[in-house]
Amino acid sequence: MSPRLYCLPIAVLLLAAIPTDATAEDLARPNVLWIVAEDLCPDLGCYGNADVTTPHLDRFAREGCLYRNAFATSPVCSPSRSALITGMYQTSIGAHHHRSHRTDGYRLPEGVKILPELLRPAGYYCVQLRQFPADVDLHSGGKEDWNFTHPELVWDSHAWSDLKSHQPFYAQVNFGEAHRPYRSSGPAIDPEKVTTLPPYIADHPIARRDWADYLETLQTIDEKFGRVIDLLRADGLLDNTVVIFLGDNGREDFRGKSTAFLAGSHVPLLVRWPGKIAPGSENDGLVSLLDVHASTCAIAGVELPAGCAGLPLLVDSKQRREYLFTARDRIENAVDRVRTVQDGRYRYLRNFLPDRPHLMDRRYYDRTNPVRNLMRQMHADGKLTPGQAKVFAPQRPPEELYDLSTDPFELKNLAGSPDPAHQAALKNLREQLDAWLVETQDQGAQPEPPEAVNATVGRGRRRRGTGDGDGRGRGGNGGGQRRRSDQGGGRRPSPDR
């Protein structure tokens, strides 16, 4: 549990992952490309979802490794991305409240650096991709969304055309189609034929339509992903580039994004590294997105600074994460504090504000997610199952425990179960969380400074430091209507993003 275990010399761990007969060419540092998709769970075809068609990502999974249990550190973008780019829990660096510190000049603690600051001295050219060849139908507005004031120099370029002549490079591309309001351009999915609607959502035509809309965005993401891979291949970059596809947080499906439940932080993670990762491999161990940061440093031969919480699991498959932690704090107007820990079977939630309901009023989600209003009405009409209705209770238990092996949708709280196995799991995870709160210096118990709150609640929606074209429409296309578009940028930012 000690954070010192997370900070072993990365160069040593990287050498353990390289064959002893490696040539000088084998040891050449590869390029690294993160393809980050917003707001999705592992709902792709390669994860067994027959309702959706994702041939490019399915093929990519066959050529690399598919991770089944990867999780963001937060169920919403800005805390998750703040952790991902620094390699530290957002709760350790004061970046845990959504869209905080946008205008108050808040800086990261001394010694904490973002990933480009670590990679650039090692010779890596750092690119946030927004500009693609004119003859390729590919758009990305770029997205940072960090809850701190970043250094003046973050990216060396935004242009794809600079990659080939600036190797090794570290690059990011962002796909926002699965962020509400949904945007899709691929084949339509018949709502009546979907079979994967989660059981915590009522089986209703509105819910089916909304679920089909979400799945259609995954098909559009797949098309765009394929175009990126084609560009890498055409430029001769594919075989010397470690490509990592990941989500920034889980899907927004009424009990996913913005909640502490599993679907809020469960994300897809696919990695292709020719010659180093066996094609068609799978990993069912616990992986945090912090481990993507640590693995990227390992690939580049960069040692992690003290305090970083990731493990280079993508380059050293022998390592395993015993416990995985997530945190949920204020999101827009909904003030909250929840911490979770899981061990692969049991998942424990601690609600520090149990006097509040699971489902708090959220202006943005109430406007863009038709399922929220549908479920409210069905709850008022007494038409929900107990598992579906529990989020509407005016209060929630201080502790929750779920056996994911028998209850993957977290419908039955076992915290009060007399079963000795359940009580043993509860005791263990409770103790693990207590220790983690201390070891990571969790700042969630401290009141949020008014200047940090005022920087996001009720402010103008100007996006500082997140890139032009980073936003999405402000409504009008919510209520379950999907926007038929492949465009990834050029719209005004939404309050949630």
ABEGO torsion letter per residue (X at the ends): XBAAAAABBAAAAAAAABBAABBAAAABBBBBBBBBBBGBBBABAAAGBAABBBAAAAAAAAABBBBABBBBABABAAAAAAAAAAGBBAAAAGAABBGBGAAAGBBBBBGBBBAAAAAAAAGBBBBBBABBBAABBBBBAEBAGBBBBBBABABABABAAAAAABOBBBBBBBBAAABOBBBBABBBBBAAABAABBAABBBBAAAAAAAAAAAAAAAAAAAAAAAAAAAAAAAGAAAABBBBBBBABBBBAGABBGBABAAAABBBBBBBBBGABBBGBBBABBBBAAAAAAAAAAAAGBBBBBGBABBBAAABAABBBABBBBBBBBBEABBBBBBBBBAGABBBBBBABAABBABBBBAAAAAABAAAAAAAAAAAAGABBAAAAAAABABBBABBBBBAAABAAGABBAAABABAAAAAAAAAAAAAAAAAAAAAGBAAABBBBAAAAAAABGBBABBBGAEBGABBBAEGABGGBBBBBABABGBBBBAAX
